Amino acid sequence: MRICRYDNNNLGVVRGDQVHDVSEIVNEIGPHNYPFPRGDLLIANLDHLRPKMEELADKAPSKPISGVKL
């Protein structure tokens, strides 16, 4: 799976030359308070989040990569 941040800090799954918005998955990580965990929480939880991200990408409208700012 290829993931990216695009436009106004949206989270996307890249499939071919299309980006599918899966920003909603960030809600699965939950809020964190100080002291903040080390590292990137998305990447640290990717094994758990990946199936949900794929499901969201299946349902999300896509945008061409050429039409977004990475």
CNS distance restraints for C-alpha pairs under 8 A (distance, minus, plus):
assign (resid   1 and name CA) (resid  13 and name CA) 7.06 0.50 0.50
assign (resid   1 and name CA) (resid  14 and name CA) 7.42 0.50 0.50
assign (resid   2 and name CA) (resid  13 and name CA) 5.81 0.50 0.50
assign (resid   2 and name CA) (resid  14 and name CA) 5.31 0.50 0.50
assign (resid   2 and name CA) (resid  15 and name CA) 7.41 0.50 0.50
assign (resid   3 and name CA) (resid  11 and name CA) 7.19 0.50 0.50
assign (resid   3 and name CA) (resid  12 and name CA) 5.55 0.50 0.50
assign (resid   3 and name CA) (resid  13 and name CA) 4.55 0.50 0.50
assign (resid   3 and name CA) (resid  14 and name CA) 5.84 0.50 0.50
assign (resid   4 and name CA) (resid  11 and name CA) 5.85 0.50 0.50
assign (resid   4 and name CA) (resid  12 and name CA) 5.16 0.50 0.50
assign (resid   4 and name CA) (resid  13 and name CA) 6.41 0.50 0.50
assign (resid   4 and name CA) (resid  14 and name CA) 7.09 0.50 0.50
assign (resid   4 and name CA) (resid  70 and name CA) 7.13 0.50 0.50
assign (resid   5 and name CA) (resid   9 and name CA) 5.50 0.50 0.50
assign (resid   5 and name CA) (resid  10 and name CA) 5.40 0.50 0.50
assign (resid   5 and name CA) (resid  11 and name CA) 4.73 0.50 0.50
assign (resid   5 and name CA) (resid  12 and name CA) 6.11 0.50 0.50
assign (resid   5 and name CA) (resid  70 and name CA) 6.04 0.50 0.50
assign (resid   6 and name CA) (resid  10 and name CA) 5.20 0.50 0.50
assign (resid   6 and name CA) (resid  11 and name CA) 6.48 0.50 0.50
assign (resid   6 and name CA) (resid  12 and name CA) 7.04 0.50 0.50
assign (resid   6 and name CA) (resid  68 and name CA) 6.35 0.50 0.50
assign (resid   6 and name CA) (resid  69 and name CA) 5.39 0.50 0.50
assign (resid   6 and name CA) (resid  70 and name CA) 4.36 0.50 0.50
assign (resid   7 and name CA) (resid  68 and name CA) 5.87 0.50 0.50
assign (resid   7 and name CA) (resid  69 and name CA) 4.92 0.50 0.50
assign (resid   7 and name CA) (resid  70 and name CA) 6.39 0.50 0.50
assign (resid  10 and name CA) (resid  21 and name CA) 6.87 0.50 0.50
assign (resid  10 and name CA) (resid  22 and name CA) 7.76 0.50 0.50
assign (resid  10 and name CA) (resid  23 and name CA) 5.57 0.50 0.50
assign (resid  11 and name CA) (resid  21 and name CA) 5.97 0.50 0.50
assign (resid  11 and name CA) (resid  22 and name CA) 5.57 0.50 0.50
assign (resid  11 and name CA) (resid  23 and name CA) 4.55 0.50 0.50
assign (resid  12 and name CA) (resid  19 and name CA) 5.72 0.50 0.50
assign (resid  12 and name CA) (resid  20 and name CA) 5.18 0.50 0.50
assign (resid  12 and name CA) (resid  21 and name CA) 4.50 0.50 0.50
assign (resid  12 and name CA) (resid  22 and name CA) 5.24 0.50 0.50
assign (resid  12 and name CA) (resid  23 and name CA) 6.68 0.50 0.50
assign (resid  12 and name CA) (resid  57 and name CA) 7.97 0.50 0.50
assign (resid  13 and name CA) (resid  19 and name CA) 5.63 0.50 0.50
assign (resid  13 and name CA) (resid  20 and name CA) 5.17 0.50 0.50
assign (resid  13 and name CA) (resid  21 and name CA) 6.61 0.50 0.50
assign (resid  13 and name CA) (resid  22 and name CA) 6.71 0.50 0.50
assign (resid  13 and name CA) (resid  53 and name CA) 7.64 0.50 0.50
assign (resid  13 and name CA) (resid  54 and name CA) 7.83 0.50 0.50
assign (resid  13 and name CA) (resid  57 and name CA) 6.45 0.50 0.50
assign (resid  14 and name CA) (resid  18 and name CA) 5.74 0.50 0.50
assign (resid  14 and name CA) (resid  19 and name CA) 4.56 0.50 0.50
assign (resid  14 and name CA) (resid  20 and name CA) 6.37 0.50 0.50
assign (resid  15 and name CA) (resid  19 and name CA) 6.36 0.50 0.50
assign (resid  15 and name CA) (resid  20 and name CA) 7.65 0.50 0.50
assign (resid  17 and name CA) (resid  64 and name CA) 5.81 0.50 0.50
assign (resid  17 and name CA) (resid  65 and name CA) 5.60 0.50 0.50
assign (resid  17 and name CA) (resid  66 and name CA) 7.96 0.50 0.50
assign (resid  18 and name CA) (resid  62 and name CA) 5.80 0.50 0.50
assign (resid  18 and name CA) (resid  63 and name CA) 5.40 0.50 0.50
assign (resid  18 and name CA) (resid  64 and name CA) 4.43 0.50 0.50
assign (resid  18 and name CA) (resid  65 and name CA) 5.40 0.50 0.50
assign (resid  19 and name CA) (resid  62 and name CA) 5.34 0.50 0.50
assign (resid  19 and name CA) (resid  63 and name CA) 5.24 0.50 0.50
assign (resid  19 and name CA) (resid  64 and name CA) 6.14 0.50 0.50
assign (resid  19 and name CA) (resid  65 and name CA) 5.98 0.50 0.50
assign (resid  20 and name CA) (resid  57 and name CA) 5.26 0.50 0.50
assign (resid  20 and name CA) (resid  60 and name CA) 5.67 0.50 0.50
assign (resid  20 and name CA) (resid  61 and name CA) 6.15 0.50 0.50
assign (resid  20 and name CA) (resid  62 and name CA) 4.61 0.50 0.50
assign (resid  20 and name CA) (resid  63 and name CA) 6.67 0.50 0.50
assign (resid  21 and name CA) (resid  56 and name CA) 7.75 0.50 0.50
assign (resid  21 and name CA) (resid  57 and name CA) 6.53 0.50 0.50
assign (resid  21 and name CA) (resid  60 and name CA) 6.02 0.50 0.50
assign (resid  21 and name CA) (resid  61 and name CA) 7.31 0.50 0.50
assign (resid  21 and name CA) (resid  62 and name CA) 7.11 0.50 0.50
assign (resid  22 and name CA) (resid  53 and name CA) 6.10 0.50 0.50
assign (resid  22 and name CA) (resid  56 and name CA) 5.76 0.50 0.50
assign (resid  22 and name CA) (resid  57 and name CA) 6.04 0.50 0.50
assign (resid  22 and name CA) (resid  60 and name CA) 7.35 0.50 0.50
assign (resid  24 and name CA) (resid  28 and name CA) 7.96 0.50 0.50
assign (resid  25 and name CA) (resid  29 and name CA) 7.45 0.50 0.50
assign (resid  25 and name CA) (resid  49 and name CA) 7.40 0.50 0.50
assign (resid  25 and name CA) (resid  52 and name CA) 7.37 0.50 0.50
assign (resid  25 and name CA) (resid  53 and name CA) 6.54 0.50 0.50
assign (resid  26 and name CA) (resid  30 and name CA) 7.14 0.50 0.50
assign (resid  26 and name CA) (resid  42 and name CA) 7.62 0.50 0.50
assign (resid  28 and name CA) (resid  49 and name CA) 7.76 0.50 0.50
assign (resid  29 and name CA) (resid  41 and name CA) 7.17 0.50 0.50
assign (resid  29 and name CA) (resid  42 and name CA) 7.22 0.50 0.50
assign (resid  29 and name CA) (resid  45 and name CA) 7.77 0.50 0.50
assign (resid  32 and name CA) (resid  36 and name CA) 6.29 0.50 0.50
assign (resid  32 and name CA) (resid  37 and name CA) 7.74 0.50 0.50
assign (resid  37 and name CA) (resid  41 and name CA) 7.70 0.50 0.50
assign (resid  39 and name CA) (resid  44 and name CA) 7.46 0.50 0.50
assign (resid  40 and name CA) (resid  44 and name CA) 6.10 0.50 0.50
assign (resid  41 and name CA) (resid  45 and name CA) 6.03 0.50 0.50
assign (resid  42 and name CA) (resid  46 and name CA) 5.83 0.50 0.50
assign (resid  45 and name CA) (resid  49 and name CA) 6.10 0.50 0.50
assign (resid  46 and name CA) (resid  50 and name CA) 5.50 0.50 0.50
assign (resid  47 and name CA) (resid  51 and name CA) 7.98 0.50 0.50
assign (resid  49 and name CA) (resid  53 and name CA) 6.10 0.50 0.50
assign (resid  50 and name CA) (resid  54 and name CA) 6.14 0.50 0.50
assign (resid  51 and name CA) (resid  55 and name CA) 6.27 0.50 0.50
assign (resid  52 and name CA) (resid  56 and name CA) 6.15 0.50 0.50
assign (resid  53 and name CA) (resid  57 and name CA) 6.06 0.50 0.50
assign (resid  54 and name CA) (resid  58 and name CA) 6.22 0.50 0.50
assign (resid  55 and name CA) (resid  59 and name CA) 6.68 0.50 0.50
assign (resid  56 and name CA) (resid  60 and name CA) 6.00 0.50 0.50
assign (resid  57 and name CA) (resid  61 and name CA) 7.93 0.50 0.50
assign (resid  63 and name CA) (resid  67 and name CA) 6.63 0.50 0.50
assign (resid  63 and name CA) (resid  68 and name CA) 7.34 0.50 0.50
assign (resid  64 and name CA) (resid  68 and name CA) 7.04 0.50 0.50
assign (resid  65 and name CA) (resid  69 and name CA) 7.93 0.50 0.50
